[in-house]
Structure formats: C-alpha cells, structure tokens
Amino acid sequence: MTRPYVDPREDSGLLLDSELREPRRFRVLLHNDDYTTMEFVIAVLREIFHKTQEEATAVMLSVHEKGIGQCGVYTHEIAETKVTQVHTRARRAGFPLKCTLEEVE
C-alpha cells in the first residue's frame, strides 16, 4: 500500500530543523551572607558543581568580594536541581547560603 504524500510544511507532528532550538540555559549563582563560611562554600562548589580547588576558590572569592559568584550554566532542570542541593546542604549545616538561577539571554 502506498502512503499518501504529506507536505512537510503542513502540521504533521514532526519538528523541522528550522523549529529545533537549543534548550534555554540558566546560570546558577551563590550570594554572599555574613554567616556561611568560606570553607563551606568551597566544599559546596567542589562537591555539587565539581569545581577544582582553584576554581572553587575563585568563585568563593567572587562571592565574598562582589556579593555574588557564578557556579555554572545548565539547562533549567539541572540548574534547579543544583539550587535545591545547595539549599538542602546549607540548611543541614546551619548556614543561610542563598543560591539562585537566572536565564542566560
């Protein structure tokens, strides 16, 4: 049996190359506070964000000196998961560390 011709420009339920988009990206940020220790921030950066000691120290210093530091850029689901992991770990340790995400434009 021959299948009827379907014009690919019609709504066939298939995505065309022109309709495909890169997933939105989100940066994960740590915010400075007066209570969370530098050592804890470095540990979070190493364990959750898989930073080297040098990278973690650089981000921690940015948080300390500028009030904010970027941990990485991820898809929305991964960024949300990392924010949740940071908050969970910080609360368990008794720190008010704030972690947020913002869309990269």
GROMACS elastic network, one bead per residue, 0.5 to 0.9 nm:
[ bonds ]
;  ai    aj funct       b0    kb
    3     6     6  0.87526   500
    6     9     6  0.85136   500
    6    10     6  0.74857   500
    6    12     6  0.76403   500
    7    10     6  0.55820   500
    7    11     6  0.85979   500
    7    12     6  0.82166   500
    8    11     6  0.74544   500
    8    12     6  0.68129   500
    8    14     6  0.80515   500
    8    16     6  0.79775   500
    9    12     6  0.79368   500
    9    16     6  0.83377   500
   10    13     6  0.87357   500
   11    14     6  0.74444   500
   12    15     6  0.83884   500
   15    18     6  0.80094   500
   15    19     6  0.59426   500
   15    20     6  0.67653   500
   16    19     6  0.52390   500
   16    20     6  0.66655   500
   17    20     6  0.53061   500
   17    21     6  0.85528   500
   18    21     6  0.80340   500
   21    24     6  0.85671   500
   22    25     6  0.85963   500
   23    75     6  0.65835   500
   23    76     6  0.83840   500
   24    74     6  0.84678   500
   24    75     6  0.61401   500
   24    76     6  0.69331   500
   24   103     6  0.72915   500
   24   104     6  0.75052   500
   24   105     6  0.85375   500
   25    73     6  0.63597   500
   25    74     6  0.54076   500
   25    76     6  0.63317   500
   25    79     6  0.85625   500
   25   102     6  0.85281   500
   25   103     6  0.59283   500
   25   104     6  0.55562   500
   25   105     6  0.80768   500
   26    72     6  0.83028   500
   26    73     6  0.53553   500
   26    74     6  0.53344   500
   26    75     6  0.59553   500
   26    76     6  0.59381   500
   26    78     6  0.89416   500
   26    79     6  0.64077   500
   26    80     6  0.89724   500
   26   101     6  0.60488   500
   26   102     6  0.52754   500
   26   104     6  0.53035   500
   26   105     6  0.88005   500
   27    70     6  0.67217   500
   27    71     6  0.72858   500
   27    72     6  0.56339   500
   27    74     6  0.63880   500
   27    75     6  0.87007   500
   27    79     6  0.71942   500
   27   100     6  0.83154   500
   27   101     6  0.54435   500
   27   102     6  0.54604   500
   27   103     6  0.63250   500
   27   104     6  0.64089   500
   28    69     6  0.84986   500
   28    70     6  0.58828   500
   28    71     6  0.54462   500
   28    72     6  0.56194   500
   28    73     6  0.62506   500
   28    74     6  0.77405   500
   28    79     6  0.61905   500
   28    80     6  0.84541   500
   28    82     6  0.78329   500
   28    83     6  0.71268   500
   28    99     6  0.70154   500
   28   100     6  0.57751   500
   28   102     6  0.67679   500
   29    63     6  0.88914   500
   29    68     6  0.65673   500
   29    69     6  0.54975   500
   29    71     6  0.57250   500
   29    72     6  0.77359   500
   29    83     6  0.85469   500
   29    98     6  0.83798   500
   29    99     6  0.55367   500
   29   100     6  0.52498   500
   29   101     6  0.59512   500
   29   102     6  0.79445   500
   30    41     6  0.87050   500
   30    59     6  0.87275   500
   30    60     6  0.85827   500
   30    63     6  0.65926   500
   30    67     6  0.83384   500
   30    68     6  0.55910   500
   30    69     6  0.53082   500
   30    70     6  0.65131   500
   30    71     6  0.70494   500
   30    97     6  0.74648   500
   30    98     6  0.59770   500
   30   100     6  0.66319   500
   30   101     6  0.89180   500
   31    63     6  0.60302   500
   31    64     6  0.84055   500
   31    67     6  0.57389   500
   31    69     6  0.67351   500
   31    97     6  0.69559   500
   31    98     6  0.54003   500
   31    99     6  0.62134   500
   31   100     6  0.80141   500
   32    35     6  0.87807   500
   32    36     6  0.80218   500
   32    63     6  0.53727   500
   32    64     6  0.58714   500
   32    65     6  0.84790   500
   32    66     6  0.81572   500
   32    68     6  0.60222   500
   32    69     6  0.84549   500
   32    97     6  0.73673   500
   32    98     6  0.75205   500
   33    36     6  0.63404   500
   33    63     6  0.88958   500
   33    64     6  0.82647   500
   33    67     6  0.79964   500
   33    96     6  0.74709   500
   33    97     6  0.67696   500
   33    98     6  0.79537   500
   34    37     6  0.83502   500
   35    95     6  0.65729   500
   35    96     6  0.71015   500
   35    97     6  0.80677   500
   36    39     6  0.84741   500
   36    40     6  0.67845   500
   36    41     6  0.72292   500
   36    90     6  0.83292   500
   36    94     6  0.85608   500
   36    95     6  0.53356   500
   36    96     6  0.66518   500
   36    97     6  0.60771   500
   37    40     6  0.52441   500
   37    41     6  0.64768   500
   37    42     6  0.87856   500
   37    95     6  0.83031   500
   38    41     6  0.51202   500
   38    42     6  0.62334   500
   38    43     6  0.86446   500
   38    57     6  0.86245   500
   38    60     6  0.66424   500
   38    61     6  0.83367   500
   38    64     6  0.80783   500
   39    42     6  0.51469   500
   39    43     6  0.61995   500
   39    44     6  0.87138   500
   39    60     6  0.88298   500
   40    43     6  0.50207   500
   40    44     6  0.62154   500
   40    45     6  0.86180   500
   40    90     6  0.83503   500
   40    93     6  0.88501   500
   40    95     6  0.88931   500
   41    44     6  0.51326   500
   41    45     6  0.61926   500
   41    46     6  0.86281   500
   41    56     6  0.80091   500
   41    57     6  0.87342   500
   41    59     6  0.88874   500
   41    60     6  0.63077   500
   41    97     6  0.83721   500
   42    45     6  0.50660   500
   42    46     6  0.61274   500
   42    47     6  0.85616   500
   42    51     6  0.87162   500
   42    53     6  0.75859   500
   42    56     6  0.52778   500
   42    57     6  0.62267   500
   42    59     6  0.82197   500
   42    60     6  0.63209   500
   43    46     6  0.51338   500
   43    47     6  0.59873   500
   43    48     6  0.82093   500
   43    53     6  0.89823   500
   43    56     6  0.80014   500
   44    47     6  0.52546   500
   44    48     6  0.55254   500
   44    49     6  0.71574   500
   44    50     6  0.87149   500
   44    56     6  0.85553   500
   44    86     6  0.68769   500
   44    89     6  0.80780   500
   44    90     6  0.86113   500
   45    48     6  0.56827   500
   45    50     6  0.64244   500
   45    51     6  0.57609   500
   45    52     6  0.84087   500
   45    53     6  0.87622   500
   45    55     6  0.84354   500
   45    56     6  0.54674   500
   45    57     6  0.86781   500
   45    59     6  0.81240   500
   45    60     6  0.82601   500
   45    71     6  0.70718   500
   46    49     6  0.57087   500
   46    52     6  0.62524   500
   46    53     6  0.69588   500
   46    55     6  0.85537   500
   46    56     6  0.62598   500
   47    50     6  0.53799   500
   47    51     6  0.74858   500
   48    51     6  0.82223   500
   48    82     6  0.68810   500
   48    85     6  0.73676   500
   48    86     6  0.74287   500
   49    56     6  0.88259   500
   49    71     6  0.67350   500
   49    72     6  0.73879   500
   49    82     6  0.77891   500
   50    56     6  0.87061   500
   51    54     6  0.77944   500
   51    55     6  0.55565   500
   51    56     6  0.54667   500
   51    71     6  0.85573   500
   52    55     6  0.51253   500
   52    56     6  0.59904   500
   52    57     6  0.84213   500
   53    56     6  0.51907   500
   53    57     6  0.60771   500
   53    58     6  0.86485   500
   54    57     6  0.51512   500
   54    58     6  0.62460   500
   54    59     6  0.87920   500
   55    58     6  0.51403   500
   55    59     6  0.63208   500
   55    60     6  0.85735   500
   56    59     6  0.52316   500
   56    60     6  0.60245   500
   56    61     6  0.85467   500
   56    71     6  0.85017   500
   57    60     6  0.50268   500
   57    61     6  0.60819   500
   57    62     6  0.85957   500
   58    61     6  0.51887   500
   58    62     6  0.63075   500
   58    63     6  0.87745   500
   58    69     6  0.88413   500
   59    62     6  0.50173   500
   59    63     6  0.62693   500
   59    64     6  0.86207   500
   59    68     6  0.85433   500
   59    69     6  0.54299   500
   59    70     6  0.66677   500
   59    71     6  0.69522   500
   60    63     6  0.50558   500
   60    64     6  0.61355   500
   60    65     6  0.85689   500
   60    68     6  0.87098   500
   60    69     6  0.69235   500
   61    65     6  0.58496   500
   61    66     6  0.79793   500
   61    69     6  0.80848   500
   62    65     6  0.52300   500
   62    66     6  0.53173   500
   62    67     6  0.68731   500
   62    68     6  0.61896   500
   62    69     6  0.52072   500
   62    70     6  0.83408   500
   63    66     6  0.55664   500
   63    70     6  0.83197   500
   64    67     6  0.56445   500
   64    68     6  0.73303   500
   64    69     6  0.83746   500
   65    68     6  0.80176   500
   66    69     6  0.75846   500
   70    73     6  0.81424   500
   72    79     6  0.84776   500
   73    79     6  0.73858   500
   73   104     6  0.81291   500
   74    77     6  0.79612   500
   74    78     6  0.59156   500
   74    79     6  0.53881   500
   75    78     6  0.54992   500
   75    79     6  0.60606   500
   75    80     6  0.86148   500
   76    79     6  0.51137   500
   76    80     6  0.60602   500
   76    81     6  0.85578   500
   76   101     6  0.86132   500
   76   103     6  0.83614   500
   77    80     6  0.52165   500
   77    81     6  0.62203   500
   77    82     6  0.87323   500
   78    81     6  0.50743   500
   78    82     6  0.62327   500
   78    83     6  0.87034   500
   79    82     6  0.51866   500
   79    83     6  0.62632   500
   79    84     6  0.86944   500
   79   100     6  0.87970   500
   79   101     6  0.67055   500
   80    83     6  0.51554   500
   80    84     6  0.62470   500
   80    85     6  0.86309   500
   80   100     6  0.84814   500
   80   101     6  0.73302   500
   81    84     6  0.51391   500
   81    85     6  0.61516   500
   81    86     6  0.87041   500
   82    86     6  0.61872   500
   82    87     6  0.86525   500
   82    99     6  0.88087   500
   83    86     6  0.52107   500
   83    87     6  0.62803   500
   83    88     6  0.86217   500
   83    98     6  0.86755   500
   83    99     6  0.56552   500
   83   100     6  0.62556   500
   83   101     6  0.73340   500
   84    87     6  0.51701   500
   84    88     6  0.60316   500
   84    89     6  0.85030   500
   84    99     6  0.83386   500
   85    88     6  0.51661   500
   85    89     6  0.60718   500
   85    90     6  0.84611   500
   86    89     6  0.52561   500
   86    90     6  0.59864   500
   86    91     6  0.85442   500
   86    97     6  0.78404   500
   86    98     6  0.81504   500
   86    99     6  0.68041   500
   87    90     6  0.51071   500
   87    91     6  0.60328   500
   87    92     6  0.85032   500
   87    95     6  0.88529   500
   87    96     6  0.80554   500
   87    97     6  0.68772   500
   87    98     6  0.69894   500
   87    99     6  0.69434   500
   88    91     6  0.53559   500
   88    92     6  0.62223   500
   88    93     6  0.87115   500
   89    92     6  0.52275   500
   89    93     6  0.63333   500
   89    94     6  0.87048   500
   89    95     6  0.86128   500
   90    93     6  0.51197   500
   90    94     6  0.61226   500
   90    96     6  0.64666   500
   90    97     6  0.59932   500
   90    98     6  0.86229   500
   91    95     6  0.55190   500
   91    96     6  0.65804   500
   91    97     6  0.79780   500
   92    95     6  0.76527   500
